[in-house]
Amino acid sequence: MRIGIVGCGKIAEGHVEEIHKIPAVQLVAVCDLEPIMAEQLSVRYKIPKCYSNFQEMLSREALDVVHITTPPQSHLSLTCMATSAGCHVLVEKPLAMTYSNAKLLIDTVERAGRKLTINYWPNFERPALDLKEIVSSGVLGDPVHVESYLGYNLAGAFGQALLADMDHWVHRLPGKLFQNNLDHVLNKIVHYLPDGDVEIYPLAYRRRAATASIADQMPDELRVIVRAGNVSAYATFCSHARPVAHFLRVYGTKNTVHVDFNARTLVLEVDQTVPSALGRLLPAYQQSRSYMRQAIINFKDFARYNFNFFAGMNRLFTQFYSSITENKPVPIPYSQILRVSWMMDEIFRTLTPGDNL
């Protein structure tokens, strides 16, 4: 298949590196409104063509798939152009500015007879895939509560660029910093929520020190309580706790599991059946054995060159391409993508004007 990328910012580099590792696909062109951005990406990664006009790239290159790695304000229009040219699309998160736009975007893809996926790549890391097997096997029992946590470093390169430039595109999102990251929190929750109405209770606040800039009032801490049917969840976005963490805990009626996306570990916490003091002594040894087993698995992946930062992205891309060539279901159901988008809309709607969103 012939692949093109529109949007040549930092995340596009990850897309390029993982596409190059996949057999039977060829990255033939990249595009950016800033010609120098497209040119530098093309030169560094030996991509044959670069463009500053997306329509020109579509008309000249006969692409099968377009990766859309631009800010979300442009996702809907670029998807319309790509599907009109007969392309399938892989879109960076967040999918769109609002739930209504997200639904229109997916409707556009389906009417064109094309396929779409979104880059929820941590869900395709090995521990996340192992978690799916554990849940489907019934080891956890029925889900009771889910805790999804994403840490963020405002002192990092992206955070500093965002705080230094009040015209940064993130400030034009309805949910600002939260909207650019909340997909990675909510997309881990929706899988466990039963169908039906969802209750959402968000709290946002600013923890960092005040500045003289009136424009710089963006909150940086978010807590959300979620309930659907008999399942509840906590969604946490935290910019200040250290170390920066990214984890998921699923509490079941039989057992509980903890997935650490940074350490790439999965630890099952089982109900103790051994009585008295011995029952309090064993869990530490059991968890130590679990972590050692995870360490061995990770070392084997490292030795096979399967432990790079975007390994999950590679699996997602591979599955998406296979869904096209083999006419299989897309790797992420559209219903889950839309539910995440709806939940974000509801969070930002519920937060008060005093939260400065």
Wavefront OBJ file of the C-alpha trace (Angstrom):
o trace
v 0.000 0.000 0.000
v 1.031 3.581 -0.648
v 1.018 5.770 2.477
v 1.068 9.556 2.860
v 1.288 11.805 5.933
v -0.204 15.273 6.324
v 1.207 17.277 9.221
v 4.965 17.078 9.811
v 5.273 17.982 13.490
v 6.901 15.926 16.243
v 4.387 13.062 16.374
v 4.774 12.551 12.615
v 8.328 11.338 13.242
v 6.963 8.456 15.308
v 4.543 7.594 12.499
v 7.349 7.613 9.936
v 9.645 5.382 11.992
v 6.947 2.773 12.607
v 5.640 2.791 9.024
v 9.161 2.101 7.788
v 9.270 -1.092 9.885
v 6.128 -2.585 8.328
v 6.584 -4.816 5.252
v 4.425 -4.400 2.152
v 3.716 -0.691 2.720
v 5.576 2.278 1.317
v 5.618 5.813 2.687
v 5.724 7.816 -0.527
v 4.903 11.422 0.448
v 4.518 13.915 3.283
v 2.740 17.261 3.380
v 2.706 20.353 5.584
v 1.496 23.929 5.113
v 5.031 24.972 6.079
v 7.151 23.696 3.164
v 10.313 23.523 5.263
v 8.599 21.148 7.726
v 7.669 18.730 4.950
v 11.081 19.043 3.327
v 13.075 18.349 6.492
v 10.997 15.247 7.270
v 11.362 14.030 3.695
v 15.125 14.503 3.685
v 15.784 13.011 7.131
v 13.772 9.853 6.455
v 14.397 9.529 2.707
v 10.719 9.926 1.780
v 10.417 10.378 -2.016
v 8.060 13.392 -2.216
v 7.095 16.383 -0.077
v 4.228 18.846 -0.580
v 2.779 21.996 0.944
v -0.611 21.473 -0.726
v -2.625 18.465 0.487
v -4.939 18.332 -2.527
v -1.921 18.271 -4.825
v -0.424 15.338 -2.895
v -3.715 13.438 -3.135
v -4.089 14.027 -6.862
v -0.503 13.066 -7.728
v 0.360 10.163 -5.453
v -2.579 7.677 -5.681
v -2.431 7.024 -1.956
v -4.179 4.139 -0.215
v -3.896 5.490 3.349
v -3.372 8.976 4.750
v -2.076 9.542 8.268
v -3.504 12.831 9.553
v -1.100 14.204 12.170
v -2.227 17.829 12.194
v -3.957 19.668 15.083
v -7.584 18.489 15.507
v -9.074 21.726 14.114
v -8.266 20.440 10.602
v -9.112 16.735 10.992
v -12.641 16.901 9.588
v -11.771 18.855 6.443
v -8.657 16.767 5.734
v -10.619 13.536 6.205
v -13.251 14.733 3.731
v -10.542 15.468 1.164
v -8.742 12.157 1.762
v -11.852 9.972 1.532
v -13.012 11.828 -1.584
v -9.690 10.778 -3.112
v -10.386 7.155 -2.158
v -8.057 7.001 0.852
v -8.462 5.297 4.190
v -7.432 7.487 7.139
v -5.518 7.090 10.374
v -6.100 10.149 12.560
v -4.177 11.451 15.548
v -6.098 12.074 18.761
v -8.260 13.917 19.557
v -10.400 12.925 16.602
v -12.240 16.246 16.319
v -13.058 19.452 18.159
v -16.503 18.253 19.296
v -18.586 15.093 19.457
v -20.812 16.306 16.590
v -17.743 16.818 14.394
v -16.368 13.420 15.399
v -19.640 11.767 14.383
v -19.688 13.676 11.097
v -16.087 12.633 10.442
v -16.829 8.939 10.948
v -20.049 9.202 8.927
v -18.016 10.720 6.099
v -15.585 7.801 6.143
v -18.366 5.214 6.166
v -20.304 6.880 3.336
v -17.139 6.804 1.244
v -16.713 3.076 1.911
v -13.340 3.705 3.550
v -11.913 2.776 6.960
v -10.640 4.865 9.862
v -8.722 4.382 13.047
v -7.349 6.717 15.698
v -3.893 6.573 17.252
v -4.707 5.054 20.661
v -1.325 3.346 20.537
v -0.770 2.595 24.286
v -3.762 0.242 24.087
v -1.690 -1.927 21.743
v 1.316 -2.319 24.024
v 1.924 -5.877 25.208
v 0.527 -5.363 28.767
v -2.670 -3.820 27.371
v -3.141 -6.772 25.011
v -2.474 -9.206 27.887
v -5.087 -7.332 29.934
v -7.720 -7.935 27.231
v -7.030 -11.671 27.425
v -7.270 -11.672 31.229
v -10.582 -9.813 31.160
v -12.087 -12.013 28.437
v -10.977 -15.164 30.314
v -13.022 -14.158 33.354
v -10.067 -14.059 35.770
v -11.174 -10.651 37.084
v -14.835 -11.521 37.268
v -17.162 -8.616 36.525
v -15.636 -5.106 36.483
v -16.620 -3.039 39.512
v -14.384 0.023 39.234
v -11.713 1.324 36.844
v -8.978 3.835 37.590
v -7.219 5.473 34.629
v -4.347 7.860 35.359
v -2.184 9.970 33.038
v 0.669 12.127 34.290
v 2.061 15.045 32.317
v 5.246 17.074 32.577
v 4.576 20.761 31.978
v 8.327 21.355 32.263
v 8.922 19.194 29.190
v 9.494 20.544 25.692
v 5.829 20.460 24.647
v 4.586 21.835 27.957
v 7.021 24.724 27.892
v 6.131 25.570 24.286
v 2.451 25.586 25.258
v 2.919 27.848 28.297
v 5.197 30.249 26.444
v 2.857 30.813 23.482
v -0.730 31.850 24.190
v -1.430 31.501 20.441
v -0.472 27.810 20.500
v -3.132 25.666 18.805
v -3.844 23.777 22.053
v -5.224 26.990 23.596
v -7.858 27.036 20.836
v -9.252 23.632 21.809
v -12.475 23.691 23.874
v -10.696 21.681 26.589
v -7.210 23.107 26.005
v -4.458 21.000 27.614
v -6.961 18.408 28.808
v -8.508 17.875 25.387
v -5.132 17.184 23.812
v -4.411 14.388 26.307
v -7.680 13.116 27.725
v -8.198 10.505 25.004
v -5.424 8.433 26.592
v -7.318 8.466 29.900
v -10.881 7.913 28.696
v -10.209 5.355 25.963
v -9.067 2.902 28.649
v -12.323 3.340 30.583
v -14.988 3.041 27.872
v -14.244 -0.641 27.266
v -15.556 -1.468 30.766
v -18.621 0.779 30.850
v -21.937 -0.930 30.072
v -24.193 0.515 27.393
v -26.598 3.214 28.420
v -26.426 6.577 30.143
v -23.140 7.775 31.614
v -22.890 10.110 34.595
v -19.853 12.426 34.648
v -18.671 14.625 37.525
v -15.501 16.594 36.671
v -13.301 18.882 38.755
v -10.588 21.037 37.188
v -8.193 23.481 38.793
v -4.871 25.228 38.297
v -2.096 24.150 40.658
v 0.931 25.880 39.146
v 1.912 29.324 40.388
v 0.014 32.307 39.024
v 1.668 34.486 36.395
v 1.179 38.069 35.322
v -0.413 36.944 32.067
v -4.201 37.209 32.095
v -4.296 34.779 29.173
v -2.405 32.119 31.130
v -5.276 30.880 33.312
v -5.420 27.365 31.896
v -6.133 24.667 34.510
v -3.602 21.843 34.721
v -5.231 19.283 37.059
v -8.386 17.306 36.243
v -10.306 14.674 38.194
v -13.411 12.989 36.780
v -15.806 10.546 38.438
v -17.713 8.381 35.960
v -20.582 5.918 36.441
v -22.493 3.786 33.976
v -24.847 1.144 35.280
v -23.085 -0.759 38.058
v -19.539 0.232 37.003
v -17.716 3.338 38.227
v -14.413 4.909 37.187
v -11.901 7.577 38.126
v -10.173 9.492 35.336
v -7.157 11.518 36.439
v -4.975 13.949 34.497
v -2.137 15.216 36.699
v 0.613 17.676 35.754
v 2.446 17.919 39.074
v 2.835 14.502 40.756
v 6.198 12.798 40.296
v 7.243 10.463 38.922
v 5.062 11.061 35.870
v 2.823 7.993 35.740
v 0.534 6.309 33.242
v -1.447 3.386 34.577
v -4.756 1.529 34.602
v -6.307 -0.451 37.473
v -9.331 -2.640 36.929
v -11.102 -3.859 40.071
v -13.140 -7.010 39.512
v -15.461 -9.145 41.608
v -12.754 -11.866 41.708
v -9.386 -10.132 41.331
v -7.758 -6.778 40.510
v -5.144 -5.989 37.869
v -2.669 -3.100 37.589
v -1.151 -2.146 34.223
v 1.798 0.284 34.228
v 2.183 1.688 30.707
v 5.498 3.391 31.469
v 7.160 0.295 32.959
v 5.233 -2.031 30.613
v 4.164 -4.347 33.384
v 0.941 -6.122 34.281
v 0.449 -7.419 37.826
v -2.549 -9.449 38.917
v -3.610 -8.976 42.535
v -5.498 -12.066 43.697
v -7.695 -12.619 46.706
v -5.718 -14.233 49.515
v -6.949 -17.648 50.705
v -4.118 -18.354 53.146
v -5.195 -17.367 56.678
v -3.496 -15.398 59.462
v -0.027 -13.820 59.303
v 1.125 -16.060 56.456
v -1.622 -14.597 54.277
v -0.168 -11.125 54.869
v 3.355 -12.340 54.175
v 2.735 -14.006 50.808
v 1.459 -11.075 48.667
v 4.848 -9.315 48.568
v 6.511 -12.491 47.278
v 3.718 -13.111 44.795
v 3.980 -9.582 43.403
v 7.784 -9.831 43.273
v 7.446 -12.980 41.193
v 4.979 -11.206 38.884
v 7.350 -8.275 38.361
v 10.259 -10.654 37.686
v 8.165 -12.468 35.085
v 7.337 -9.119 33.454
v 11.012 -8.147 33.493
v 11.922 -11.338 31.641
v 9.200 -10.741 29.039
v 10.395 -7.151 28.546
v 14.019 -8.259 28.224
v 13.057 -10.769 25.526
v 11.156 -8.033 23.646
v 14.185 -5.765 24.001
v 16.492 -8.456 22.592
v 14.123 -8.872 19.609
v 14.012 -5.101 18.979
v 10.320 -5.034 19.978
v 10.697 -2.778 23.022
v 10.968 0.631 21.384
v 8.836 3.534 22.674
v 6.190 3.265 19.927
v 5.925 -0.540 19.769
v 2.172 -0.263 20.365
v 1.887 2.199 17.492
v 3.517 -0.336 15.195
v 0.975 -3.004 16.217
v -1.924 -0.605 15.706
v -0.712 0.447 12.249
v -0.148 -3.179 11.232
v -3.638 -4.202 12.355
v -5.220 -1.227 10.595
v -3.452 -1.958 7.321
v -4.506 -5.625 7.614
v -8.112 -4.580 8.185
v -7.933 -2.876 4.784
v -6.104 -5.515 2.763
v -7.901 -8.494 4.353
v -11.291 -6.800 4.802
v -11.310 -7.362 8.576
v -12.855 -5.172 11.298
v -10.904 -2.045 12.222
v -8.768 -2.415 15.374
v -10.763 0.164 17.384
v -14.578 0.108 17.146
v -16.101 3.406 16.046
v -18.547 3.192 18.950
v -15.654 3.429 21.431
v -14.077 6.356 19.581
v -17.373 8.245 19.598
v -18.045 7.474 23.252
v -14.674 8.979 24.198
v -15.517 12.073 22.161
v -18.950 12.372 23.808
v -17.438 12.048 27.278
v -14.942 14.819 26.557
v -17.741 17.085 25.342
v -19.687 16.367 28.522
v -16.666 17.068 30.750
v -15.972 20.432 29.138
v -19.669 21.338 29.127
v -20.006 20.529 32.809
v -16.953 22.457 33.960
v -17.904 25.994 34.960
v -16.656 29.197 33.285
v -14.521 29.698 36.379
v -12.432 26.746 35.268
v -11.185 28.919 32.348
v -11.838 26.379 29.630
l 1 2 3 4 5 6 7 8 9 10 11 12 13 14 15 16 17 18 19 20 21 22 23 24 25 26 27 28 29 30 31 32 33 34 35 36 37 38 39 40 41 42 43 44 45 46 47 48 49 50 51 52 53 54 55 56 57 58 59 60 61 62 63 64 65 66 67 68 69 70 71 72 73 74 75 76 77 78 79 80 81 82 83 84 85 86 87 88 89 90 91 92 93 94 95 96 97 98 99 100 101 102 103 104 105 106 107 108 109 110 111 112 113 114 115 116 117 118 119 120 121 122 123 124 125 126 127 128 129 130 131 132 133 134 135 136 137 138 139 140 141 142 143 144 145 146 147 148 149 150 151 152 153 154 155 156 157 158 159 160 161 162 163 164 165 166 167 168 169 170 171 172 173 174 175 176 177 178 179 180 181 182 183 184 185 186 187 188 189 190 191 192 193 194 195 196 197 198 199 200 201 202 203 204 205 206 207 208 209 210 211 212 213 214 215 216 217 218 219 220 221 222 223 224 225 226 227 228 229 230 231 232 233 234 235 236 237 238 239 240 241 242 243 244 245 246 247 248 249 250 251 252 253 254 255 256 257 258 259 260 261 262 263 264 265 266 267 268 269 270 271 272 273 274 275 276 277 278 279 280 281 282 283 284 285 286 287 288 289 290 291 292 293 294 295 296 297 298 299 300 301 302 303 304 305 306 307 308 309 310 311 312 313 314 315 316 317 318 319 320 321 322 323 324 325 326 327 328 329 330 331 332 333 334 335 336 337 338 339 340 341 342 343 344 345 346 347 348 349 350 351 352 353 354 355 356 357
